[in-house]
């Protein structure tokens, strides 16, 4: 008798909009829950800091520096690859800016050179992985050292003051304030996230990104140009790494040739904490953006808790290990 | 009878290995051709040439409806109306049902913008009509990895049918299926015949192949060992001949 009642009930539950919604977006719901829990913990631990608006402006100022890279990196990871060269590509783009700006005196041309350099560096990663067939882990570790070396040779290890850009429109557009409150780099992050979300979910390119990472052989058999798809994701990651490098430099009004090294851990942690699978085939822009802000908040939390910055490495490392382990265990359970 | 597909002198070598050697092969209009052969006979290579995945060695020619096709690619083959149900089903496990149905051929405009609503609604329609999915737990959003072997085959077959195939190639379609699922699959092959289309049916199991085909082609070590119309041979005679093929590489006994 009871079982006769239970069956239609569970079917009804499966048909309910909420159930379907939860099943369609488990990653997104999971990461928002993690964010809320961490936020509540911070509120309890340090209510004065986390009830004021200043801390949120601070998040919106510094998180975009790596979120801008974590977003396109998500696409690379969904295709089943990885890009570890972005810290050096940030500095490589800025070196191109340095050279062209010093040569022509035009910061617009310098900015353009920066973006082109990033795009080419990303494209080279794509060529190494797709055409030459080097595993992306190795290829991009190689290009990481290569570009850092190029940067050091060209700049001779010397930084570049960027104060000349402070009064310019480019400075206002990239790192000024919108409505006197929102840091422009935050606005750019949201814009980049929306554009990437659109391409990933509403464009043939994004459909091919998922298919390539899920089962490359099936995708190939069904006519997906997997090589082109991968090369494009690497190129976009390179382009936005250089863009992020420019935003950082113009935000801090200085370019250090060592720039980028500090972003490796938190960028990767954002992608993996955001639920993008190390095995490829799944991942969301929404997850990465929320995870980036969680990572940014953890950094602030560590400082607010009075711990040294040595703790940040430990905690980011822990987050990467935990999130990829949980993903692996979940993947095993589901297959 | 005119041919929908003709291959002339097709060879394919991979490095030192000759997978196919001077193969002449055709499929007639509304003809179901059974392709038999041992592992390594070259069946899969032949399929991959017909679908544009591999290019034949220079000298080999491919004709579609008596017109020569230069450099066939996977998208070109699909445009002609050649559809394949691959041995390994060619599915993406972690993706939704609708993404699998439209894999590599997403409904989109000239700029590449997807018509997601249309793909979802078409998938729902196909689920009820062609795939016979009745469970309310399965939706267009369900990921394919949760499906049974028969359901997965249903997805692969439905996908091939949806795009108005002229020639359907089924590569080991009954592998890993239960008896009732196999029955369904064979009914599908009969359905292709009734719909006036052509098919190439590849299977290890001649008990599956024999009842549904018009003609049988036997491939052995990269060459066509022989072929005959079904009404020329009984199933028992076919089994005897295949034994001879395995021994000698020729369909006809030499003695």
Interface residues (C-beta under 8 A of the other chain):
Chain A: X11 X14 X15 X20 X23 X24 X201 X202 X203 X204 X205 X207 X208 X210 X211 X214 X215 X217 X218 X219 X220 X221 X222 X223 X224 X277 X281 X282 X334 X335
Chain B: X51 X53 X73 X74 X75 X78 X84 X86 X88 X89 X90 X91 X92 X93 X94 X95 X99 X102 X103 X104 X105 X106 X108 X112 X113 X114 X116 X136 X137 X139 X141 X145
